[in-house]
Amino acid sequence: MLKCLFKGHSFARFDQDRIKCTRCGKVKLMPCNHKWKVIHISTAQESGIISEIVYTQSCSLCGAIKKKPVNF
């Protein structure tokens, strides 16, 4: 658990972008300076030719996940 911004309360991750105080239940956006790293690369093929690459990235600080497609 990390210290919450609400009166010294603790918070837990609520979903991808928000935190929830474990004592008072308030939900707010997670303060994070995301540091993205690629965790998975997938490809889509048409007639044996790669047409798209999708990079799945994860933040090493808060665990948020995003997908970044690259089309050819």
Secondary structure, DSSP 8 states (H G I E B T S, - for coil): -EE-SSTT-EEEE-SSSEEEETTT--EEE------EEEEEEEEEEETTEEEEEEEEEEETTT--EEEEEEE-
